[in-house]
Amino acid sequence: MSAYTIEKREKGYLLFTITRSEKRNAINYEVMKGLEEAINRASESDIRALIITGEEDHAFCSGGDLSVFHLLHTREEAYSMLSWMAAILYSLLTLPIPTVALINGTVIGGGCELAVSCDFRLARKGIKAGFVQGKQAITTGWGGGSILAEKLPTAIAMKLLMEAELHPAEELKEAGFIDGLFEKEAIQVCEAYLEKMLEKDLSVLQSYKRLWIRKWEENKLRERIEEEVKNCALLWESDAHHDYVKSFMKKRL
């Protein structure tokens, strides 16, 4: 069974769904390849938006799949995975069309990094989200911390990262991380949110998106993400992080 699906919808957008509900839609190497495929397909001339979501409604994405990534022990091994995913998320961030994280369930860790890389975040009422990497004795390592620093005020972004706690979607909407809340019919709500954009000529959407891409380039965001990746890789090989991973894997047995 595939770890993801990619659907082209009649209204002119691409829908990418992580289909690993039994793993709380955690990201593994197959999902990473799927995201690359979706981003490439979203560059086609008849696609005006990309929506990313998770299967069912328990979790949008629970971050990196530690049952896979626990095999990475050294800084070099961690860097290989982290830098690959960071490159994917930067490509998502700079995709010249609107992108939406349709957060149908809880989103933690790397899942928040995926969500913040999208232009808009719509979340189901009652779900929780958090950059919890600090509890794992690491930092964001896919570029999410640097991207968050671009999108939210300093004090809010810093608090979300350093506290490493889960927060209700309603609270995150007040903070500016969530752009809209819904109760049911997620796809319909998302289509309504994008309706006016999907009506516009593709060149208009692309031209406006490049305003932000240019800003991120001038702010050297890609270079800052690379530094973030290196810092996380260094912490990844620490005893504190390996102890957390061992404890996590024991709980899964």
C-alpha positions in Angstrom: 0.0 0.0 0.0 1.3 3.4 -1.0 2.2 5.9 1.8 0.5 8.8 -0.1 -1.9 9.7 -2.9 -1.8 12.6 -5.4 -5.1 13.7 -6.9 -5.7 16.3 -9.5 -9.1 17.9 -8.7 -11.5 19.5 -11.2 -11.3 22.9 -9.6 -7.7 23.1 -10.6 -5.7 22.1 -7.6 -3.6 19.1 -6.6 -4.4 17.2 -3.4 -1.6 15.4 -1.6 -2.6 13.0 1.2 -0.3 11.1 3.5 -2.0 7.7 3.8 -0.3 6.3 6.9 -3.0 6.7 9.4 -1.8 3.6 11.3 1.4 5.5 11.9 -0.4 8.8 12.6 0.7 9.9 9.1 4.3 10.0 10.1 6.8 10.9 7.4 9.1 8.2 6.1 11.3 8.1 3.0 8.4 7.1 0.7 6.4 10.1 1.9 9.4 12.3 1.2 9.6 11.0 -2.4 5.8 11.6 -2.7 6.2 15.2 -1.6 8.8 15.7 -4.3 6.5 14.2 -6.9 3.6 16.4 -5.8 5.7 19.5 -5.9 6.9 18.7 -9.4 3.4 18.0 -10.6 2.2 21.2 -9.0 4.5 23.1 -11.4 2.3 22.0 -14.3 0.5 24.8 -16.1 -3.0 23.7 -15.2 -2.5 23.5 -11.4 -3.3 26.7 -9.4 -2.9 25.4 -5.8 -1.5 22.5 -3.8 -3.3 21.1 -0.8 -1.6 18.8 1.7 -3.5 16.7 4.3 -3.4 13.5 6.2 -5.6 10.4 6.0 -8.6 10.2 8.4 -8.9 12.7 11.2 -6.7 11.5 14.0 -3.5 13.1 12.8 -2.4 15.5 10.1 1.2 14.4 10.5 3.1 13.3 13.5 6.5 14.3 12.1 9.3 12.0 11.2 8.7 8.3 11.7 11.1 7.3 14.5 10.5 3.6 13.8 12.5 4.3 10.6 14.7 7.2 11.5 15.9 5.6 14.8 18.5 3.8 12.6 20.2 7.1 12.1 22.9 7.4 14.8 25.7 9.7 13.7 25.7 13.4 12.7 26.4 12.4 9.2 23.6 9.9 8.9 21.1 12.4 10.4 22.3 15.2 8.2 21.6 13.2 5.0 18.0 12.7 5.9 17.5 16.2 7.4 19.0 18.1 4.5 16.9 16.1 2.0 13.7 16.9 3.8 14.8 20.5 4.3 15.3 20.8 0.5 11.8 19.4 -0.1 10.2 21.9 2.3 12.1 24.8 0.8 10.8 23.7 -2.6 7.3 23.6 -1.2 7.8 27.0 0.5 8.9 28.6 -2.8 6.4 26.8 -5.1 5.0 29.7 -7.1 1.4 28.9 -6.4 -0.8 29.0 -3.2 -0.2 26.0 -0.9 -2.4 24.9 2.0 -1.9 22.6 4.9 -5.3 21.1 5.6 -4.8 20.1 9.2 -7.5 17.5 9.8 -5.9 16.1 13.1 -3.1 16.6 15.6 0.1 17.9 14.1 3.4 17.6 16.0 7.1 18.0 15.4 8.1 17.7 11.8 4.4 17.8 10.9 4.4 21.4 12.1 7.5 22.0 9.9 5.5 20.7 6.9 2.5 22.8 7.8 4.5 26.1 8.3 6.1 25.5 4.8 2.7 26.0 3.3 1.2 29.5 2.6 -2.0 28.8 4.6 -3.0 26.5 7.4 -6.6 25.5 8.0 -7.2 23.3 11.1 -10.1 21.3 12.5 -11.5 22.8 15.7 -10.3 21.0 18.8 -7.0 19.6 17.4 -3.6 20.4 18.9 -0.3 21.3 17.3 3.2 21.9 18.5 6.9 22.1 17.7 7.7 19.4 20.3 11.2 18.6 19.1 12.8 20.2 22.2 11.3 17.3 24.2 13.3 15.0 22.0 16.6 16.8 22.8 16.8 18.2 19.3 15.6 21.2 17.4 13.6 21.6 14.2 15.8 20.1 11.5 13.9 20.4 8.3 13.9 24.2 8.2 10.7 24.8 10.1 12.2 26.9 12.8 13.7 29.3 10.2 10.5 29.4 8.3 8.4 30.1 11.4 10.7 33.0 12.2 9.8 34.5 8.8 6.1 34.1 9.3 5.4 35.0 12.9 6.4 37.7 15.3 9.7 37.0 17.1 8.3 36.5 20.6 5.5 34.2 19.4 7.7 32.0 17.2 10.4 31.8 19.9 7.9 30.7 22.5 6.4 28.0 20.3 9.8 26.6 19.6 11.4 26.9 23.0 8.5 25.6 25.1 8.0 22.6 22.8 4.4 22.2 23.9 1.1 21.3 22.2 -1.4 24.1 21.8 -5.1 24.1 20.9 -5.8 25.2 17.3 -8.0 28.1 18.6 -5.0 29.5 20.5 -2.7 29.1 17.5 -5.2 30.9 15.4 -5.0 33.9 17.7 -1.2 33.6 17.5 -1.3 33.7 13.7 -0.1 30.2 13.0 -3.5 28.9 12.0 -5.4 30.9 9.3 -8.8 29.3 9.6 -10.8 26.7 11.6 -13.4 24.2 10.4 -15.5 21.5 12.0 -16.3 19.1 9.2 -16.2 18.8 5.4 -12.5 19.8 5.3 -12.1 19.6 1.5 -15.2 21.7 0.9 -14.0 24.3 3.4 -10.6 24.4 1.8 -12.0 24.8 -1.7 -14.2 27.7 -0.4 -11.1 29.3 1.2 -9.2 29.1 -2.2 -12.2 29.8 -4.4 -11.3 33.4 -5.4 -7.7 32.4 -6.0 -8.5 29.5 -8.2 -10.5 31.8 -10.4 -7.5 33.9 -11.2 -5.0 33.5 -14.0 -2.0 31.4 -13.1 0.4 34.2 -14.0 -1.2 36.5 -11.5 -0.8 33.9 -8.7 2.8 33.2 -9.7 3.7 36.9 -9.8 2.3 37.6 -6.4 3.9 34.5 -4.9 7.3 35.6 -6.2 7.1 38.8 -4.0 7.5 36.5 -1.0 10.0 34.2 -2.7 12.2 37.2 -3.5 11.9 38.4 0.1 13.0 35.0 1.4 15.9 34.9 -1.0 17.1 38.4 0.1 16.8 37.3 3.7 19.1 34.4 2.9 16.5 31.9 4.2 18.0 28.9 2.4 21.4 29.5 4.0 19.7 29.9 7.5 17.9 26.6 6.9 21.2 24.9 6.1 22.6 26.1 9.5 19.4 24.8 11.2 19.9 21.4 9.6 23.6 21.3 10.7 22.6 22.2 14.3 19.9 19.6 14.5 22.3 16.9 13.1 24.8 17.8 15.8 22.1 17.4 18.5 20.8 14.2 16.8 23.9 12.2 17.7 23.8 13.4 21.4 23.2 10.9 24.2 20.1 12.8 25.3 18.4 12.4 21.9 19.4 8.7 21.6 18.0 8.1 25.1 14.7 9.7 24.1 14.5 7.5 21.0 15.3 4.3 22.9 12.5 5.2 25.4 10.1 5.9 22.6 10.9 2.6 20.8 10.4 0.7 24.1 6.9 2.2 24.5 6.1 1.0 21.0 6.9 -2.6 21.8 
